[in-house]
């Protein structure tokens, strides 16, 4: 009959001969007062096994000197400081004493190996051991909890404080490593792998990963992408089928673009870190306000911004706890955000094959008799209307400028995102400049030499950021919009989402007047009253629209 923990001892690197010398080869039996549970722990895999074996040797010798046999050796690789980490082996070792009463001693090498959560945890454990007439033996520090409870309490609190210092030093090291563009480790996104201190492309995964990126840039939905890959028999890194949430997580990963990520920690209901981070994160910016690269990426930063913008346009607020977002259907109707009912002036919704009054649909015929029209017919008419009007405008037209501004923000979200980043970096630099002046002129806590050096550095950063912001704020080149053929190509190639953005830039709305009678053959363009941004809106229409907005907020409609 062999020991139950023999596989653990062999995994630690012990040979049969040494185990026999240590008294850890044969199963231990006897009265619980003559038996002990040995607990061995390491925080990370990089901690050497040779050090763990030496701890086992010293604890085995200490138990023999006391005439105690080790019943079971419990080993695990876990953190002892994080409240969200569950230490199963530690719990089983304690349960063998407190619940099963199989032994009366718990052997550990150091107090820090027992716990790093302070007296709050160790005190409760000691109370439970006292009730069972059991004790904790800390071999490395020569502590018996029955005689040195106060000393154990002090050392456990000291171990807790060491964690705080260690965490601070680790964070400083990580922050410095990130600032230098280093890969901090962890699971690399699909298509990439660790190349030591940087990310590099994985030759086996990169082609498929790049294809996923191109699908996303082509405005394909994550569900469509996952379904397409699964039909082709393409599998994930772990040999599983693709899922829409997996595609979304990949798209939001800053590291997929080869950039250093700055992610926000997830907190539990008590405000403590649960060991996880929120998805995606944001790029870590350097002193110059630019994202810091940590190697190669599957996509560029510009593509990352565009993909996030596309996904955001298809997301809506969720109703679950945490105010998370959830997906919404791809836009398929051109005019559902532009067309208004000619009777109540409220919006018209997509009814599948037609556009119909939303008020009539929700509140019934008592609120509005309703207006409706064939969707394809209306879309074709508005396309012709848009071309006829916009192509007739002069380059100085406010509509042309509005189209240029809104279209560039829609088609090139990287520039808008970059402007926001530069603005934030500029505000931060100005804030640092003000703090420097306060430290030197008001508080007098800085030497003139130190102040001059830091002041010069901050001034250079501010000048560079102002220069870049000026370049980003330059007016867009409108010449492509002056050419009818280029403008037609822009409309035809924009897709439904892009066409809606163009309409929103040029129009404040289109009112569809009701048909005179059933089967009215009046051309649909004659029933449309368009309100261009370069025209003044009719005061009566404005009043009707304000009336609709007021009615829309009433409980009857919301209910």
N, C-alpha and C positions, 0 to 999 in steps of 0.2 A: 504494500500500500504506500503510495507516494503522497507528498504534501499537495494541498490544493493550490498553493502559491508557487509551485516549482517552475511553472512556465514563466512567471514574473521574474523569479531569481535568475533563470537562464537568460532571459531577455536583457537583464542588467549586466550580463557577461560573466557570471560565476560558473566555475567548473565544479564537477561533482566532488573532487577531492577537497576543495576549499569549503564547499558547503558542509561537508562532513566535519571539517575542523571547526567551523563556526556553530555547529549544532543546528544547522538549518536544512539537513538532508532528510531526516526521519520526521514523521508527523509528531507534533508535541501533544502530550496528553497529561492529565493530572487535574488537581483542584484549580478552580479559577484564580485563587490567590497566588498560584505558582506559575501562571501563564500571562503572556503579554501580547498586545497587538503592536506591530511596528509600522509606523507611517513614514513613507519616504516621498518627497515631492520635489519637483523642479518646475520653475515657471515657464521656461522655454526649451525647445528641443536642442538649442545650441549649447546648453549646459552639459558638460562632459559626463559620461557614464562612469568614468574612473572616480570622479569626486563622489558620485552617489554610492559606488561600491565601498569607498572608504567610510562613508557615513554608516552604511549597513554593518561593516566590520566593527566599528567602534560601539555601535548600539548593541550588537550581538555580544561583544565582550562585557559591556556594562550589565547586560541582563544575566550573563553567566556568573559574574561577580556577586550578584544579588541572589543567585540561586533561582532565577526565573527562566523559563523556556519561552521562546517566541512561537506563539501559536500560528500567526499568519503575518506575512509581510504585504502591506498595501502600498502600491506605488501608482502615482498619476502625474501627468503633466498639466498643471492648472495654476492659474493665478489665485493667490490667497487674499488679495486686497480688494478685488472687484465684487461688489455685492450681487451682481447679476450672474456671476459664474458659480455654477453648482459643482461641488467637489464630491462626486459619487463615492470614490474610494475612501475619502475622509469620513463621510457619513456612515459607510459600512463599518469602518474601524470603530467609530464611536458606538454604533448600534450593537456591535458584538459585545461591548462592555455594558452599556446602559440598558439595552433592551433584552439581549439574549443571555447576558451574564456569563459569557464564555470565558472571560478573563477579567483581571482587576487592574491591569496596567496598560497605559498607552505610551509607547516609546517614540520620541521625536528627537532629532539631532539638535535643532535650534528652535527658539521661540518663534522666529520668523518663518520656519518651516511649518509650524503649527497653524499660525494665523497672522495676518497683517491688518486685521480689522479692529484691533485694540481690545480693551477690557470689556467692551460691550458684548463681544462674542465669547471671549475666553472666560469671562466671569460666569456667564450662563452655563458654559460647559463644565466649569469647576463645580458649580452647584449641583449639576446632574451627577457628576462623578462622586461628590461627597455623599449623596443619597445612596449610592451603590457601594460605598466604602472602597472606591477605586481612586486611582491617582494618575497624574501625568508626570512622566520622567523625561526631563530635558537633558540629554546626555552631555551635549557640548558645553552647557553652562552649569551642569551639576545641580539641577533644580528638581526637588521633589515637591509637587504641589501640596502635599499634606503638611509640609514644614515651611515652605517658602512661597506661600500664596501671594503675599504682598510683592515680593521680588518678581514673580511671574507676571503680576499685573503691570509693574513698571516696565518690564522688558517688552510686554505685548504692546503697550502704548508707544514705546520707543520704536518698535517695528512698524507701527502705523505711521509715525512721523517720517520714518525713512522712506516709506512709499511716496509720500508727498514730495519729498526732496528728489527722489529718483524720477518721479513723473515729470517734475519741472525740468530736470536735466535732459530727460528723453525728449520732451517737447521742444526744448531749445535746439537740441541736435537735429530733430526732424525738421523744424522750421528753417534752420540753416541749410540743411540738405535740399529742401524744396527750393529755397531761394537760389541755390546754385544750379537748379535744373536737374536734380537727381531724382531717380525713380525710388519711391519709398517702399516698394515691395507690395505684396498682396497679389490678388488675382488680376492678371493683365486682361484687358478686354479682348473679345474674340477678334482674331486677326493680328494680334500683337503678342509679344512675349518679352520676358526680361532678358536684357543683354548685359547684366551686371548692374551698373549704376544708371542705365538708361533703358528706354523701351525700344525694341526693334521689331520689324515686321516678321510675322511667322509665315514662312513660305507655304506651309500647308493650308493655312486658314485665310491668308490675306486675299486671294482672289474672290472667295465667296463673301468675305467681309466687305470688300470693296463693292461687290455687286449689290449687297444689302444697302450700302450707302447710296448708290446710284438710284435704287428703287425709291428710297426715302426722298432724295432730291427731286425725283420725278413725281412726287406727291402721291405715291402709292401708300395705302394704309398699312399699318403693322399687321393687321389680320390678313390682308391680301398677300403680304410678303411671306408670312409664316406658312400660309396655305400653299403658296406657289413652291416654296422650298421643300415642303413635306411631300408634295406630289412628285417632285423630282428625286425624292429619296435623299435629300441633303440633311445631314444631322449636325447637331451642336458638337462642341468640343467633348462633351461627356457621352456622346452617342445617343442623345435623346432627340425627340422631334422639336421643331421650333414652335414657339408660342408668341402671340402678340405682346404680352407683357415683357417677354425676353427681348424682343426687338426694340420695344420702347426703352427699356433699361440701357441697352447698348447705345441707342441714339442719344440718350441724355448723358452718357459717360464722357466727361471732359478728357479723360485719358485716351479715349478712342481717337481724339485729335492730336495725341502726342503732347498734351499740355499737363502741367502740374495742377492738380485739383485742390480746391479749398472747399471742404465739405462741412456741413453743419451737423453736430452731434444730435442723435435722437435721445430725448429724455423720457423717463417714465412719469407716472402720475405724481410722483413725489419730487420731480425736478432733478432726478439723478440720471447720469448717463447709463444707458442700457447696453453699451458696447457696440452699438450700430450707428451708422451715419445715414443721413438723408440721401436719396438717390441723386446721382449726377454731380451736384455741386457746381461751383463756378470756377473759372480759371483764376489761378493765383497771379496777381499782377506784380511786376517788378517796379523798381523806383521810377522807371521811365513810363509807367502806365501800360506797358505791353504785357500780354500773357507770357508766362515763362514756359519754355519748352522742356520736356524731359525725354526727348528722343523722337523717333519716327511715329507717325500717326496713320491711321487708315484714311482719315479725312483731314482737310485743312480747317483752320479756325473759322474761315469764312463759311465753309460748308456746315460746320457745327452750328453756327449761329442760324443759318438758313433752315437747317433741319429742325432745330428747336422752335423756330418761328412757325414752320409748317405744322408741327405737332400742336403748338399752342393755339393755332387758329381752329383746330378741330377738338379742342378741349373745353369742357364746361365745368362749372363748380359742382362738386359732388354734395350729397346729402348726408354722408357718413361722418363719423367723429373725426376731427382733425381738419375739416374743411378741405379735403383732398379734391383733386379734379378727376374727372372721368371722361372717356371719349364720347364724341358725338358723331353723327353720321356725316359722311362726306357731302359737301354742298353740291346739289345737282340742279338747282333752279337758279336762273339768272336774276330774276326780278323780285324774289320774295323779300328782299330788304329795301326795295325801291318803289314798288308799285303800291298805290293807295286806292281805296274804294272811293268812287265818285259821289256816293251818297253820304257816308259818315266820315270820310276822309281818314279812316283808320287803315292800317296795313292790310295787304292781301297776302294770304299764305299759299304755299304750294299744296295743291290738292291731288297731286299725282299727274293727271293729264291736263289739269287746268289750274288757274289762279283764282282764288275765291276769297271773299271778304272774311277776315278773321273774326270780326265782331259778330257777324251772322252765324259763323260756325260755332262760336263759344257761347254767345248770349241769346241766340235765337232770333227769329224774325221780328220780335217786338222791338229789338234794339236797332236793327237795320234790315231792310229787305234784301240787301246784298247785291254784289256785282261779281260776275265771273267771266272768264274768257279762256280759250284754248291756250295752253302754255307754249307750245311750239310756235303758234301763230304770233303771240305776243313777243317771244324772244326774237324771232326773225324781224319783226317790225322795229323793235328797239335797236337791234344791230344796225339796221339801215338808218334809223334816226340818229344814232350816235355818230356814224360816219359822216352823214350829211352835215350835221351841225359842227362837229369838231374840225373837220377839214376846211370849213369855211371861216374859221377864226383866224385872227391875226396873231403873230408871235407875241404881241404884248398883252394878249387876252389873259385875264385872271384865271380862266378855266384851264388854259394851256399850262400855266405855271402850277396850278393845283394838281393837274394830272401828273406833271413831271415830278413834283415833290412827293405825292402819295405813291406813285408807281415805283419810284426809286426806293422808297421806304419798304414797299411790299416785296419788290424783286431783289433788293440788296440790303437785307436787314443787318448785315455785318457793319455797314457804315454807321447806321443809327446806333447799334450796340457799342461800336467803338467810340462814338461821340459821347455816349453816356459814361463809358469807362474813363475817357480822358477828362471829362468834367469832374468825375469823382476823384480822380488822381490829382487834378488841379486844386480842388478844394482841400484835399488832404495835405498837399504841399504848402498851401497858404496857411493852413492851420499850424503846421510844424514851424513855419517862419514866425508866426505870432508867438508861439511858445518859446522859441529861441530868444526873441526880443524880451519877453517877460523874464526869462531866466537871467539874461545879461543885464538889462537896464533896471528892472524892478527888484528882483530877488538877489541880484549880485552873487549868484552861485556858479558862475562860469567865467573862466579867464578870457581875456580879449583875444588871445591867439586861438583858443578853442572855438570861440564865437565866430571869428572871421572865417575859419575853415568850414564850419557847418553852414554858415550863412551863404558862403559862395556856392557850396554844393546844392543847397535848396534853391537858390536863385537860378542856377543853371537848369534844374529840373522844371521850375516854373516857366522859364523862358521856352524850353523845348515843348512843354505841354501846350502853352499858348500858341506856339507856332503850328503845332499839329492840329489844334482845335480850329485855327483859322483856315487851314487847308480843308478840313472836313466840312466846314461851314460854307465853303464856296458854293455858289449857285450851280446847279446841274446844267450840263450842256443840253439845251432844248432842241438843237438842230435836227436830231432824228425825228422829233415829233412834227416838224414842219413839212416833212416829206410824206405825201399821201400814201405811197407804197410802203414805207417803213411803218407808218401808223397802222395800216391795214394788217401788215404782218404781226405787229405787236398785239393787236386785238385777236387775230386768228390763233396765235400761238400761246395766248395767255391762259387758256383753260377757263372753266367757269369761275374759279376763285379769282383769277387775275382780271377777268372781265367785270366781275362785281366790284373789284377795287377801282377799276377805271371809271365805272359808272358812278361810284361813290365820290370820286374826285371831281367829276364834271357836273353831277346833278344833285339837287337837294331832294328830288322826288319826281314821280310821274303819277298823275291822277287819271284813272280810267273811268270815263263817264258811262252810265248805264245804257244798255241797248234801248232803243225806242219801243221795240216790240219783239216778241219771240221770232227768231229767224232773221233779225235785222242784218242786212248785208252791207251796212256802212263799213268802209275800210277801217281796220283797227287803228291805223295811225290817226284817222280823223277823230277817234274817240279818246285819244291820249293827249293830255295836257302836261307837257314836260316843263320842269322848273330848273333851268340851268343856273349855275352859280354865277355866271356873268350877267344874269338878269335879276331884277328886283322881284322878289316874290310878292304876289298879290296879297294885300292886307287881309282880304277875306279868307284866303287859303291859310295864312298864318294863324288867324283866329280859329278856324276850323281845326287846324292841327293841334293848337293849344287845348281846345275843347276835348279832342280825342285823348291827349295825354292825361288830362285831368280825370276823364272817365275811366281810363285804363288802370289808374291806381286805386279805384274804388274796390271795396271788399267783394262786391258781387262778381266782378270780373276775375279777380284773383282767386276767388273760391272755385 
